[in-house]
Amino acid sequence: MAMKIDPDECIACGACEPECPTTSITSTSLAYAIDAATCTECAGEYKKPRCVTLCPIDECITQICT
């Protein structure tokens, strides 16, 4: 599984990018995005994904459902 950032909700504050232990978060022209191929949801690092904890916008970062 991986996390995703809703580009319509993202305010591009940048709080998540430097805290990602897998450097899966990058800046796009209007928002941030998470590379699903490298995102581990912080398994083994934190109890819940660090990006979710740090994001000031509720429900901006969610889990990709497969």
C-alpha positions in Angstrom: 0.0 0.0 0.0 1.0 3.6 -0.3 -0.3 7.1 0.5 -1.5 9.7 -2.0 -1.9 13.5 -1.8 -5.0 15.0 -3.2 -3.8 17.9 -5.4 -7.0 19.7 -5.0 -6.6 19.8 -1.2 -2.8 20.3 -1.0 -1.8 23.8 -0.1 1.9 23.1 -1.0 3.1 24.0 2.5 6.0 21.6 2.2 5.7 20.2 5.7 5.7 16.6 4.5 8.5 16.5 2.0 11.6 16.8 4.3 10.1 14.4 6.8 9.5 11.4 4.5 11.9 8.6 5.4 11.8 7.1 1.9 12.0 10.5 0.1 8.9 9.5 -1.8 7.4 13.0 -1.7 8.2 15.5 -4.4 7.0 18.9 -5.5 4.9 19.3 -8.6 4.0 22.7 -10.2 0.9 23.2 -7.9 1.1 20.6 -5.1 3.1 17.7 -3.7 2.9 14.1 -4.9 3.9 10.7 -3.4 5.6 8.1 -5.4 3.5 4.9 -4.7 6.4 2.7 -5.9 8.6 3.8 -3.0 6.1 4.8 -0.3 6.0 2.3 2.6 3.5 4.2 4.7 6.4 4.6 7.2 6.2 1.0 8.2 8.8 0.3 10.8 9.6 4.0 11.2 6.4 5.5 12.7 3.1 4.3 14.1 1.2 6.1 11.3 2.5 7.7 8.1 4.5 10.8 9.0 3.1 12.9 6.1 -0.4 12.4 7.5 0.7 13.4 11.0 2.3 16.6 9.7 -0.2 17.7 7.1 -2.3 20.6 8.3 -5.2 19.7 5.9 -7.5 16.9 7.1 -8.0 14.2 4.5 -5.5 15.7 2.1 -3.2 12.6 2.4 -5.0 9.3 2.2 -4.2 5.6 1.6 -4.3 4.3 -2.0 -7.0 1.7 -2.1 -6.3 -1.3 -4.3 
